[in-house]
């Protein structure tokens, strides 16, 4: 998987350097499948500030749904959107169907922001959006909080070199996209939605 992710990283870099992507790609160049099975063109979000998150329903970070929904409700009228991508790659913590995931989010966390179809974010079958996201903003560590140290120790046990890979490390990794469709920041799961408010406000 590490070799594949590194290869993807190189390919994206070559495309950008050679101009084969019409300058540097933006989120508007991508599409995804909604949890209703419909094609979503991210060009429809032109001019909005986006927070893209890989989510899960049975994770210690799942309560972050509440904070994400609060941000969405507070700033949606100003052109802000949260977009969730459910994923079952981390600890098998998103086992449900798209319909079950939506019901869980709605009933337990009042989620009204858009949810995409469940998909991989790493590996051979990774969603193209996430390949682009972690190329633009590779992993840069979990920080020095107690939770961050725990995450580092946990992942290091399975792969001592995990931090050298740019990919997604766990559920609720967040990417902030500006009004021009560019990735401006990556936040690991240890960073709560509430901690993002100032950066979101600065882009609105």
Helices and strands as residue ranges (DSSP letters): H 2-18, G 27-29, E 31-33, E 39-41, G 42-45, E 49-55, H 64-75, G 76-78, E 80-86, H 98-109, E 114-116, H 128-136, H 146-158, G 162-164, E 174-177, E 183-187, G 193-196, H 197-203
